[in-house]
Amino acid sequence: MPLRREGFSRRRAFGYGQMSGAVEPVAGIVGAAAVMMMQPILPYALSFAAGAMIFVVVEELIPESQQAGNTDLATVATLAGFTLMMSLDVALG
């Protein structure tokens, strides 16, 4: 639709749309092969990613939540949320 709006013919816009999607199956196969080859280190890589996300939350969101004067509520809610998340992770595998 964006190409059509820019003045391309229906056939040409459809062709460009098909060409832009043609790389997806190839990239999917390459990505699946990469995951299969890296499977032994995958848990460590995902753990690192989870640690990075927790760092971002601690570094950015917690100080921002404590600026309004709700320091105790923000801290307790963060701890409760983290505890719930870990409990669900252990319980559901």
Secondary structure, 3 states (H helix, E strand, C coil): CHHHHCCCCHHHHHHHHHHHHCHHHHHHHHHHHHHHHCHHHHHHHHHHHHHHHHHHHHHHHHHHHCCCCCHHHHHHHHHHHHHHHHHHHHHHC
